[in-house]
Every structure is written in structure tokens, then in C-alpha cells.
């Protein structure tokens, strides 16, 4: 088993890369804790953390029109004219989320932590 500090060191070099960071593992092993840790490490104020276990948060990403998703995220304070960081917990609860993530990476350079 890898200790958390080793995981932090392994992920840290990728904090500002283009690719999404995806944290996987068994239940109750600290994935959410890692997401919160890296959320705090990002110094940019242009970041958002959403727990998709909350149905109100899920609805943002269940929309079929990606520009509507963008507009909803802007209402939450996220700006797309600069680097944006989106942290999503419990992504398995939203069908089709990989397509949404890819779209926002490709079109807006958003950095995702999943």
C-alpha cells in the first residue's frame, strides 16, 4: 500500500499539466481526502470543487448542451478566460462525464481532478 505522502509526491508534478488527474481506488481509502488536499494546493482562485453525490451538483453535468454547462459553471464563479481547475468527487454517478471532461479540456484548457 502506498502512503499518502508518496501519492502526494507522485501527483504533484502533474498539478498544472493539461491532462486530467484521475484518482481511483477502493471505497474509504482517502480519494476524497486527496482531492481536497490538491484543491488547497492550487493557489488560483479560479477553482471549483463539486461533490457529485449531491444531486444539485450532478445536474450541472447531466446537461446535454456543453455551453449550458459552461454557463452554469460561470454562475458558480468559474472563469474560462483564464486557467480553470475543476475538482469532481464521485464522478461515477454521472453518465457521460468523460465526454464533458474531454470537451472542457479541449475547448477551454480546464484542468480536472477526478
The first five atom37 places (N, CA, C, CB, O) and aatype in JSON, in Angstrom:
{
  "aatype": [20, 20, 20, 20, 20, 20, 20, 20, 20, 20, 20, 20, 20, 20, 20, 20, 20, 20, 20, 20, 20, 20, 20, 20, 20, 20, 20, 20, 20, 20, 20, 20, 20, 20, 20, 20, 20, 20, 20, 20, 20, 20, 20, 20, 20, 20, 20, 20, 20, 20, 20, 20, 20, 20, 20, 20, 20, 20, 20, 20, 20, 20, 20, 20, 20, 20, 20, 20, 20, 20, 20, 20, 20, 20, 20, 20, 20, 20, 20, 20, 20, 20, 20, 20, 20, 20, 20, 20, 20, 20, 20, 20, 20, 20, 20, 20, 20, 20, 20, 20, 20, 20, 20, 20, 20, 20, 20, 20, 20, 20, 20, 20, 20, 20],
  "atom_mask": [
    [1, 1, 1, 1, 1],
    [1, 1, 1, 1, 1],
    [1, 1, 1, 1, 1],
    [1, 1, 1, 1, 1],
    [1, 1, 1, 1, 1],
    [1, 1, 1, 1, 1],
    [1, 1, 1, 1, 1],
    [1, 1, 1, 1, 1],
    [1, 1, 1, 1, 1],
    [1, 1, 1, 1, 1],
    [1, 1, 1, 1, 1],
    [1, 1, 1, 1, 1],
    [1, 1, 1, 1, 1],
    [1, 1, 1, 1, 1],
    [1, 1, 1, 1, 1],
    [1, 1, 1, 1, 1],
    [1, 1, 1, 1, 1],
    [1, 1, 1, 1, 1],
    [1, 1, 1, 1, 1],
    [1, 1, 1, 1, 1],
    [1, 1, 1, 1, 1],
    [1, 1, 1, 1, 1],
    [1, 1, 1, 1, 1],
    [1, 1, 1, 1, 1],
    [1, 1, 1, 1, 1],
    [1, 1, 1, 1, 1],
    [1, 1, 1, 1, 1],
    [1, 1, 1, 1, 1],
    [1, 1, 1, 1, 1],
    [1, 1, 1, 1, 1],
    [1, 1, 1, 1, 1],
    [1, 1, 1, 1, 1],
    [1, 1, 1, 1, 1],
    [1, 1, 1, 1, 1],
    [1, 1, 1, 1, 1],
    [1, 1, 1, 1, 1],
    [1, 1, 1, 1, 1],
    [1, 1, 1, 1, 1],
    [1, 1, 1, 1, 1],
    [1, 1, 1, 1, 1],
    [1, 1, 1, 1, 1],
    [1, 1, 1, 1, 1],
    [1, 1, 1, 1, 1],
    [1, 1, 1, 1, 1],
    [1, 1, 1, 1, 1],
    [1, 1, 1, 1, 1],
    [1, 1, 1, 1, 1],
    [1, 1, 1, 1, 1],
    [1, 1, 1, 1, 1],
    [1, 1, 1, 1, 1],
    [1, 1, 1, 1, 1],
    [1, 1, 1, 1, 1],
    [1, 1, 1, 1, 1],
    [1, 1, 1, 1, 1],
    [1, 1, 1, 1, 1],
    [1, 1, 1, 1, 1],
    [1, 1, 1, 1, 1],
    [1, 1, 1, 1, 1],
    [1, 1, 1, 1, 1],
    [1, 1, 1, 1, 1],
    [1, 1, 1, 1, 1],
    [1, 1, 1, 1, 1],
    [1, 1, 1, 1, 1],
    [1, 1, 1, 1, 1],
    [1, 1, 1, 1, 1],
    [1, 1, 1, 1, 1],
    [1, 1, 1, 1, 1],
    [1, 1, 1, 1, 1],
    [1, 1, 1, 1, 1],
    [1, 1, 1, 1, 1],
    [1, 1, 1, 1, 1],
    [1, 1, 1, 1, 1],
    [1, 1, 1, 1, 1],
    [1, 1, 1, 1, 1],
    [1, 1, 1, 1, 1],
    [1, 1, 1, 1, 1],
    [1, 1, 1, 1, 1],
    [1, 1, 1, 1, 1],
    [1, 1, 1, 1, 1],
    [1, 1, 1, 1, 1],
    [1, 1, 1, 1, 1],
    [1, 1, 1, 1, 1],
    [1, 1, 1, 1, 1],
    [1, 1, 1, 1, 1],
    [1, 1, 1, 1, 1],
    [1, 1, 1, 1, 1],
    [1, 1, 1, 1, 1],
    [1, 1, 1, 1, 1],
    [1, 1, 1, 1, 1],
    [1, 1, 1, 1, 1],
    [1, 1, 1, 1, 1],
    [1, 1, 1, 1, 1],
    [1, 1, 1, 1, 1],
    [1, 1, 1, 1, 1],
    [1, 1, 1, 1, 1],
    [1, 1, 1, 1, 1],
    [1, 1, 1, 1, 1],
    [1, 1, 1, 1, 1],
    [1, 1, 1, 1, 1],
    [1, 1, 1, 1, 1],
    [1, 1, 1, 1, 1],
    [1, 1, 1, 1, 1],
    [1, 1, 1, 1, 1],
    [1, 1, 1, 1, 1],
    [1, 1, 1, 1, 1],
    [1, 1, 1, 1, 1],
    [1, 1, 1, 1, 1],
    [1, 1, 1, 1, 1],
    [1, 1, 1, 1, 1],
    [1, 1, 1, 1, 1],
    [1, 1, 1, 1, 1],
    [1, 1, 1, 1, 1],
    [1, 1, 1, 1, 1],
    [1, 1, 1, 1, 1]
  ],
  "atom_positions": [
    [[0.84, -1.18, 0.0], [0.0, 0.0, 0.0], [0.89, 1.25, 0.0], [-0.96, -0.01, 1.23], [1.88, 1.31, 0.73]],
    [[0.55, 2.23, -0.81], [1.31, 3.47, -0.89], [0.82, 4.43, 0.17], [1.2, 4.1, -2.3], [-0.38, 4.64, 0.33]],
    [[1.75, 5.02, 0.89], [1.38, 6.01, 1.9], [0.96, 7.3, 1.22], [2.56, 6.27, 2.88], [1.4, 7.6, 0.11]],
    [[0.1, 8.05, 1.88], [-0.4, 9.29, 1.29], [0.71, 10.23, 0.86], [-1.31, 10.0, 2.27], [0.63, 10.82, -0.22]],
    [[1.74, 10.4, 1.66], [2.79, 11.35, 1.28], [3.48, 10.93, -0.02], [3.82, 11.48, 2.39], [3.91, 11.79, -0.79]],
    [[3.58, 9.64, -0.28], [4.15, 9.17, -1.54], [3.21, 9.5, -2.7], [4.41, 7.65, -1.49], [3.66, 9.89, -3.78]],
    [[1.93, 9.36, -2.47], [0.95, 9.69, -3.5], [1.01, 11.18, -3.82], [-0.48, 9.3, -3.05], [0.98, 11.57, -4.98]],
    [[1.11, 12.01, -2.78], [1.21, 13.45, -3.0], [2.4, 13.77, -3.89], [1.34, 14.2, -1.65], [2.29, 14.54, -4.84]],
    [[3.53, 13.16, -3.59], [4.75, 13.41, -4.37], [4.62, 12.92, -5.81], [5.93, 12.72, -3.7], [5.19, 13.52, -6.72]],
    [[3.88, 11.84, -6.01], [3.72, 11.31, -7.36], [2.81, 12.19, -8.21], [3.16, 9.89, -7.3], [3.03, 12.34, -9.42]],
    [[1.79, 12.77, -7.59], [0.82, 13.58, -8.33], [1.28, 15.02, -8.52], [-0.52, 13.56, -7.61], [0.97, 15.64, -9.53]],
    [[2.0, 15.55, -7.56], [2.39, 16.97, -7.57], [2.98, 17.47, -8.89], [3.38, 17.21, -6.47], [2.64, 18.57, -9.31]],
    [[3.85, 16.7, -9.56], [4.41, 17.21, -10.82], [3.37, 17.44, -11.92], [5.46, 16.25, -11.33], [3.64, 18.14, -12.9]],
    [[2.19, 16.86, -11.77], [1.16, 16.95, -12.8], [0.06, 17.96, -12.47], [0.54, 15.59, -13.01], [-0.93, 18.05, -13.19]],
    [[0.23, 18.71, -11.38], [-0.82, 19.64, -10.94], [-1.21, 20.64, -12.02], [-0.36, 20.38, -9.72], [-2.38, 21.01, -12.11]],
    [[-0.28, 21.08, -12.82], [-0.58, 22.11, -13.81], [-0.47, 21.61, -15.25], [0.34, 23.29, -13.61], [-0.46, 22.4, -16.19]],
    [[-0.38, 20.29, -15.43], [-0.32, 19.74, -16.78], [-1.71, 19.83, -17.43], [0.17, 18.25, -16.75], [-2.69, 20.15, -16.76]],
    [[-1.77, 19.55, -18.7], [-3.02, 19.65, -19.45], [-3.99, 18.5, -19.12], [-2.73, 19.67, -20.95], [-5.2, 18.7, -19.11]],
    [[-3.46, 17.33, -18.85], [-4.28, 16.14, -18.68], [-5.04, 16.16, -17.35], [-3.41, 14.9, -18.76], [-4.61, 16.77, -16.37]],
    [[-6.18, 15.48, -17.36], [-6.95, 15.31, -16.12], [-6.18, 14.38, -15.18], [-8.37, 14.74, -16.42], [-5.48, 13.47, -15.62]],
    [[-6.33, 14.62, -13.91], [-5.78, 13.73, -12.89], [-6.95, 12.91, -12.36], [-5.04, 14.52, -11.73], [-7.93, 13.46, -11.86]],
    [[-6.83, 11.6, -12.47], [-7.9, 10.71, -12.05], [-7.4, 9.86, -10.9], [-8.4, 9.81, -13.23], [-6.42, 9.13, -11.03]],
    [[-8.09, 9.96, -9.77], [-7.71, 9.21, -8.58], [-8.7, 8.06, -8.43], [-7.7, 10.12, -7.29], [-9.91, 8.27, -8.31]],
    [[-8.17, 6.84, -8.45], [-9.03, 5.67, -8.32], [-8.62, 4.86, -7.1], [-8.96, 4.79, -9.59], [-7.53, 5.03, -6.56]],
    [[-9.51, 3.99, -6.68], [-9.2, 3.13, -5.54], [-10.46, 2.6, -4.9], [-8.37, 3.88, -4.52], [-11.58, 2.97, -5.27]],
    [[-10.27, 1.73, -3.95], [-11.39, 1.13, -3.24], [-12.08, 2.18, -2.38], [-10.92, -0.06, -2.37], [-11.54, 3.26, -2.13]],
    [[-13.29, 1.84, -1.94], [-14.06, 2.73, -1.07], [-13.32, 2.99, 0.24], [-15.45, 2.14, -0.79], [-12.63, 2.12, 0.77]],
    [[-13.49, 4.22, 0.73], [-12.96, 4.6, 2.04], [-11.43, 4.5, 2.14], [-13.58, 3.74, 3.1], [-10.89, 4.16, 3.19]],
    [[-10.74, 4.81, 1.03], [-9.28, 4.74, 1.07], [-8.61, 6.11, 0.98], [-8.78, 3.87, -0.07], [-7.38, 6.2, 0.9]],
    [[-9.4, 7.19, 0.99], [-8.83, 8.53, 1.02], [-8.84, 9.29, -0.29], [-7.47, 8.43, 1.48], [-8.14, 10.3, -0.42]],
    [[-9.61, 8.83, -1.27], [-9.65, 9.54, -2.56], [-10.19, 10.96, -2.4], [-10.52, 8.76, -3.56], [-9.63, 11.91, -2.96]],
    [[-11.26, 11.11, -1.65], [-11.83, 12.44, -1.42], [-10.86, 13.32, -0.65], [-13.16, 12.33, -0.65], [-10.74, 14.51, -0.93]],
    [[-10.16, 12.74, 0.31], [-9.15, 13.49, 1.07], [-8.07, 14.01, 0.13], [-8.53, 12.6, 2.17], [-7.62, 15.15, 0.27]],
    [[-7.64, 13.18, -0.81], [-6.63, 13.61, -1.79], [-7.15, 14.76, -2.65], [-6.22, 12.43, -2.69], [-6.44, 15.74, -2.9]],
    [[-8.39, 14.65, -3.1], [-8.96, 15.74, -3.9], [-8.97, 17.04, -3.12], [-10.38, 15.38, -4.35], [-8.59, 18.09, -3.65]],
    [[-9.4, 16.98, -1.86], [-9.41, 18.2, -1.03], [-8.0, 18.73, -0.81], [-10.08, 17.9, 0.33], [-7.79, 19.95, -0.81]],
    [[-7.05, 17.85, -0.61], [-5.67, 18.26, -0.4], [-5.15, 19.04, -1.62], [-4.77, 17.02, -0.14], [-4.57, 20.11, -1.46]],
    [[-5.37, 18.5, -2.81], [-4.88, 19.17, -4.01], [-5.69, 20.43, -4.33], [-4.92, 18.22, -5.19], [-5.15, 21.37, -4.9]],
    [[-6.95, 20.46, -3.96], [-7.75, 21.68, -4.11], [-7.1, 22.82, -3.32], [-9.21, 21.45, -3.62], [-7.01, 23.95, -3.8]],
    [[-6.65, 22.5, -2.1], [-5.98, 23.51, -1.28], [-4.62, 23.9, -1.84], [-5.82, 23.0, 0.15], [-4.18, 25.04, -1.67]],
    [[-3.95, 22.98, -2.52], [-2.62, 23.25, -3.07], [-2.65, 24.17, -4.3], [-1.95, 21.94, -3.45], [-1.66, 24.84, -4.6]],
    [[-3.76, 24.2, -5.0], [-3.88, 25.07, -6.17], [-4.1, 26.5, -5.68], [-5.05, 24.61, -7.12], [-5.12, 26.78, -5.04]],
    [[-3.17, 27.39, -5.97], [-3.25, 28.76, -5.45], [-4.23, 29.64, -6.22], [-1.88, 29.39, -5.47], [-4.63, 30.69, -5.73]],
    [[-4.61, 29.23, -7.39], [-5.53, 30.03, -8.2], [-6.9, 30.14, -7.52], [-5.68, 29.42, -9.59], [-7.41, 29.15, -6.99]],
    [[-7.5, 31.32, -7.55], [-8.87, 31.45, -7.04], [-9.9, 30.91, -8.04], [-9.18, 32.91, -6.71], [-11.07, 30.77, -7.71]],
    [[-9.45, 30.61, -9.26], [-10.35, 30.14, -10.31], [-10.46, 28.62, -10.28], [-9.86, 30.62, -11.7], [-10.03, 27.92, -11.19]],
    [[-11.05, 28.15, -9.19], [-11.19, 26.7, -9.0], [-12.54, 26.42, -8.37], [-10.04, 26.14, -8.1], [-13.16, 27.28, -7.74]],
    [[-12.98, 25.18, -8.57], [-14.3, 24.77, -8.1], [-14.24, 23.32, -7.67], [-15.37, 24.98, -9.2], [-13.66, 22.48, -8.36]],
    [[-14.85, 23.02, -6.53], [-14.93, 21.64, -6.03], [-16.41, 21.28, -5.95], [-14.23, 21.48, -4.63], [-17.18, 21.97, -5.28]],
    [[-16.79, 20.21, -6.62], [-18.18, 19.75, -6.57], [-18.23, 18.28, -6.2], [-18.89, 20.0, -7.92], [-17.55, 17.45, -6.81]],
    [[-19.04, 17.97, -5.2], [-19.29, 16.58, -4.82], [-20.53, 16.13, -5.58], [-19.48, 16.43, -3.25], [-21.63, 16.62, -5.32]],
    [[-20.35, 15.22, -6.51], [-21.46, 14.79, -7.37], [-22.4, 13.83, -6.68], [-20.91, 14.16, -8.61], [-23.37, 13.36, -7.28]],
    [[-22.13, 13.53, -5.42], [-23.09, 12.76, -4.64], [-24.33, 13.62, -4.37], [-22.45, 12.28, -3.3], [-25.43, 13.1, -4.15]],
    [[-24.15, 14.93, -4.4], [-25.25, 15.87, -4.24], [-25.97, 16.02, -5.58], [-24.74, 17.27, -3.71], [-25.35, 16.46, -6.55]],
    [[-27.25, 15.65, -5.66], [-27.98, 15.73, -6.93], [-27.99, 17.14, -7.54], [-29.4, 15.27, -6.73], [-28.05, 17.28, -8.76]],
    [[-27.93, 18.16, -6.71], [-27.91, 19.53, -7.23], [-26.61, 19.81, -7.98], [-28.08, 20.54, -6.09], [-26.61, 20.57, -8.95]],
    [[-25.52, 19.2, -7.56], [-24.25, 19.34, -8.28], [-24.21, 18.47, -9.53], [-23.08, 18.98, -7.36], [-23.65, 18.86, -10.55]],
    [[-24.82, 17.3, -9.44], [-24.84, 16.38, -10.6], [-25.53, 17.01, -11.79], [-25.54, 15.08, -10.24], [-25.13, 16.81, -12.94]],
    [[-26.58, 17.77, -11.53], [-27.38, 18.32, -12.63], [-26.56, 19.2, -13.58], [-28.55, 19.12, -12.08], [-26.88, 19.29, -14.77]],
    [[-25.51, 19.83, -13.07], [-24.67, 20.66, -13.95], [-24.08, 19.84, -15.08], [-23.55, 21.33, -13.15], [-23.96, 20.32, -16.21]],
    [[-23.71, 18.61, -14.79], [-23.0, 17.78, -15.77], [-23.91, 16.79, -16.49], [-21.89, 17.03, -15.08], [-23.45, 16.03, -17.34]],
    [[-25.18, 16.78, -16.15], [-26.14, 15.92, -16.85], [-26.75, 16.63, -18.05], [-27.24, 15.47, -15.89], [-27.45, 16.01, -18.85]],
    [[-26.5, 17.91, -18.16], [-26.98, 18.72, -19.29], [-26.33, 18.23, -20.58], [-26.68, 20.24, -19.05], [-25.14, 17.92, -20.6]],
    [[-27.1, 18.16, -21.65], [-26.58, 17.7, -22.95], [-25.86, 18.81, -23.72], [-27.71, 17.16, -23.79], [-24.99, 18.52, -24.55]],
    [[-26.2, 20.05, -23.46], [-25.59, 21.19, -24.13], [-24.4, 21.67, -23.31], [-26.63, 22.35, -24.33], [-24.57, 22.23, -22.22]],
    [[-23.2, 21.45, -23.82], [-21.98, 21.77, -23.06], [-21.84, 23.26, -22.8], [-20.77, 21.27, -23.81], [-21.25, 23.66, -21.79]],
    [[-22.37, 24.09, -23.69], [-22.3, 25.53, -23.45], [-23.21, 25.93, -22.28], [-22.69, 26.31, -24.72], [-22.93, 26.91, -21.59]],
    [[-24.27, 25.19, -22.07], [-25.11, 25.43, -20.88], [-24.37, 25.01, -19.61], [-26.45, 24.67, -21.0], [-24.49, 25.66, -18.57]],
    [[-23.62, 23.93, -19.71], [-22.79, 23.53, -18.57], [-21.81, 24.65, -18.25], [-22.02, 22.18, -18.86], [-21.63, 25.02, -17.09]],
    [[-21.17, 25.18, -19.28], [-20.23, 26.29, -19.1], [-20.91, 27.47, -18.43], [-19.63, 26.72, -20.46], [-20.36, 28.05, -17.49]],
    [[-22.09, 27.83, -18.89], [-22.82, 28.97, -18.31], [-23.15, 28.71, -16.85], [-24.11, 29.25, -19.11], [-23.06, 29.62, -16.02]],
    [[-23.52, 27.49, -16.52], [-23.82, 27.14, -15.12], [-22.58, 27.26, -14.25], [-24.39, 25.72, -15.02], [-22.64, 27.76, -13.13]],
    [[-21.45, 26.8, -14.76], [-20.2, 26.88, -14.0], [-19.76, 28.33, -13.84], [-19.1, 26.07, -14.7], [-19.18, 28.69, -12.81]],
    [[-20.02, 29.15, -14.83], [-19.71, 30.58, -14.71], [-20.56, 31.23, -13.62], [-19.93, 31.3, -16.06], [-20.08, 32.1, -12.9]],
    [[-21.81, 30.8, -13.5], [-22.67, 31.32, -12.43], [-22.13, 30.94, -11.05], [-24.1, 30.8, -12.6], [-22.4, 31.62, -10.06]],
    [[-21.38, 29.85, -10.99], [-20.75, 29.43, -9.73], [-19.43, 30.16, -9.49], [-20.51, 27.91, -9.74], [-18.78, 29.94, -8.47]],
    [[-19.05, 31.04, -10.43], [-17.85, 31.86, -10.24], [-16.64, 31.44, -11.05], [-17.49, 31.86, -8.83], [-15.59, 32.09, -10.97]],
    [[-16.75, 30.37, -11.82], [-15.6, 29.92, -12.61], [-15.47, 30.78, -13.86], [-15.76, 28.42, -12.99], [-16.46, 31.13, -14.5]],
    [[-14.23, 31.11, -14.2], [-13.96, 31.9, -15.4], [-13.22, 31.03, -16.41], [-13.13, 33.18, -15.06], [-12.36, 30.24, -16.04]],
    [[-13.58, 31.19, -17.67], [-12.96, 30.39, -18.71], [-12.0, 31.2, -19.58], [-14.02, 29.78, -19.58], [-11.45, 30.67, -20.55]],
    [[-11.79, 32.47, -19.24], [-10.81, 33.28, -19.96], [-9.43, 33.17, -19.32], [-11.27, 34.75, -20.0], [-8.49, 33.86, -19.73]],
    [[-9.31, 32.32, -18.32], [-8.04, 32.01, -17.67], [-8.08, 30.54, -17.25], [-7.77, 32.95, -16.43], [-9.13, 29.91, -17.33]],
    [[-6.97, 30.01, -16.8], [-6.91, 28.59, -16.43], [-7.9, 28.31, -15.3], [-5.47, 28.18, -15.99], [-7.89, 28.98, -14.27]],
    [[-8.75, 27.34, -15.52], [-9.75, 26.93, -14.53], [-9.42, 25.53, -14.05], [-11.19, 26.99, -15.13], [-8.95, 24.69, -14.81]],
    [[-9.69, 25.29, -12.77], [-9.46, 23.99, -12.15], [-10.79, 23.5, -11.6], [-8.37, 24.08, -11.01], [-11.44, 24.18, -10.81]],
    [[-11.18, 22.3, -12.02], [-12.44, 21.72, -11.54], [-12.13, 20.39, -10.87], [-13.45, 21.53, -12.71], [-11.52, 19.5, -11.46]],
    [[-12.57, 20.27, -9.63], [-12.42, 19.06, -8.83], [-13.8, 18.43, -8.7], [-11.8, 19.37, -7.42], [-14.74, 19.06, -8.22]],
    [[-13.92, 17.18, -9.14], [-15.2, 16.48, -9.08], [-15.03, 15.19, -8.3], [-15.74, 16.19, -10.49], [-14.19, 14.35, -8.62]],
    [[-15.84, 15.04, -7.27], [-15.84, 13.82, -6.47], [-17.06, 12.99, -6.83], [-15.82, 14.15, -4.94], [-18.13, 13.54, -7.1]],
    [[-16.91, 11.68, -6.83], [-18.0, 10.73, -7.12], [-18.48, 10.84, -8.58], [-19.18, 10.97, -6.17], [-19.68, 10.86, -8.84]],
    [[-17.54, 10.89, -9.51], [-17.9, 11.07, -10.92], [-18.66, 9.87, -11.5], [-16.65, 11.3, -11.74], [-19.34, 10.0, -12.52]],
    [[-18.55, 8.73, -10.86], [-19.24, 7.54, -11.37], [-20.76, 7.72, -11.35], [-18.85, 6.31, -10.55], [-21.48, 6.94, -11.97]],
    [[-21.25, 8.73, -10.66], [-22.69, 8.96, -10.56], [-23.26, 9.73, -11.75], [-22.99, 9.71, -9.29], [-24.47, 9.9, -11.85]],
    [[-22.39, 10.2, -12.64], [-22.86, 10.98, -13.79], [-22.5, 10.25, -15.09], [-22.25, 12.41, -13.78], [-21.33, 10.14, -15.45]],
    [[-23.52, 9.77, -15.75], [-23.33, 9.08, -17.02], [-22.8, 10.08, -18.06], [-24.65, 8.42, -17.51], [-23.3, 11.2, -18.16]],
    [[-21.83, 9.68, -18.81], [-21.32, 10.52, -19.89], [-20.33, 11.59, -19.47], [-22.45, 11.16, -20.56], [-19.98, 12.44, -20.28]],
    [[-19.88, 11.56, -18.23], [-18.98, 12.63, -17.78], [-17.63, 12.63, -18.51], [-18.74, 12.5, -16.29], [-17.05, 13.7, -18.66]],
    [[-17.1, 11.49, -18.96], [-15.83, 11.57, -19.7], [-15.9, 12.48, -20.93], [-15.42, 10.17, -20.14], [-14.93, 13.18, -21.23]],
    [[-17.02, 12.48, -21.63], [-17.17, 13.35, -22.8], [-17.18, 14.82, -22.41], [-18.46, 13.01, -23.55], [-16.61, 15.66, -23.1]],
    [[-17.83, 15.13, -21.29], [-17.87, 16.51, -20.81], [-16.47, 16.97, -20.44], [-18.83, 16.64, -19.58], [-16.04, 18.06, -20.81]],
    [[-15.76, 16.13, -19.7], [-14.39, 16.46, -19.29], [-13.51, 16.7, -20.51], [-13.8, 15.32, -18.4], [-12.78, 17.69, -20.57]],
    [[-13.56, 15.8, -21.48], [-12.76, 15.95, -22.7], [-13.08, 17.26, -23.41], [-12.99, 14.76, -23.64], [-12.17, 17.96, -23.86]],
    [[-14.35, 17.57, -23.53], [-14.76, 18.8, -24.2], [-14.16, 20.03, -23.52], [-16.29, 18.92, -24.22], [-13.61, 20.91, -24.19]],
    [[-14.25, 20.09, -22.19], [-13.75, 21.26, -21.47], [-12.22, 21.34, -21.47], [-14.27, 21.24, -20.05], [-11.65, 22.44, -21.43]],
    [[-11.56, 20.21, -21.51], [-10.1, 20.23, -21.64], [-9.72, 20.73, -23.04], [-9.49, 18.81, -21.4], [-8.87, 21.61, -23.18]],
    [[-10.36, 20.18, -24.06], [-10.03, 20.53, -25.44], [-10.38, 21.97, -25.8], [-10.75, 19.59, -26.38], [-9.62, 22.64, -26.5]],
    [[-11.53, 22.45, -25.34], [-12.01, 23.77, -25.76], [-11.6, 24.91, -24.83], [-13.48, 23.74, -25.87], [-11.49, 26.06, -25.28]],
    [[-11.39, 24.63, -23.56], [-11.13, 25.7, -22.6], [-9.87, 25.49, -21.76], [-12.3, 25.86, -21.69], [-9.54, 26.33, -20.92]],
    [[-9.18, 24.38, -21.96], [-7.96, 24.12, -21.2], [-8.18, 23.93, -19.71], [-7.01, 25.24, -21.4], [-7.29, 24.18, -18.91]],
    [[-9.37, 23.47, -19.35], [-9.68, 23.26, -17.93], [-8.86, 22.09, -17.4], [-11.2, 22.98, -17.73], [-8.68, 21.09, -18.08]],
    [[-8.36, 22.23, -16.2], [-7.64, 21.16, -15.51], [-8.64, 20.47, -14.6], [-6.4, 21.7, -14.7], [-9.23, 21.1, -13.73]],
    [[-8.82, 19.17, -14.8], [-9.76, 18.39, -13.98], [-9.01, 17.49, -13.02], [-10.69, 17.56, -14.87], [-7.98, 16.91, -13.35]],
    [[-9.56, 17.38, -11.83], [-9.13, 16.41, -10.83], [-10.37, 15.57, -10.53], [-8.56, 17.11, -9.51], [-11.38, 16.09, -10.07]],
    [[-10.28, 14.28, -10.8], [-11.44, 13.4, -10.67], [-11.11, 12.24, -9.75], [-11.88, 12.87, -12.05], [-11.96, 11.38, -9.51]]
  ]
}
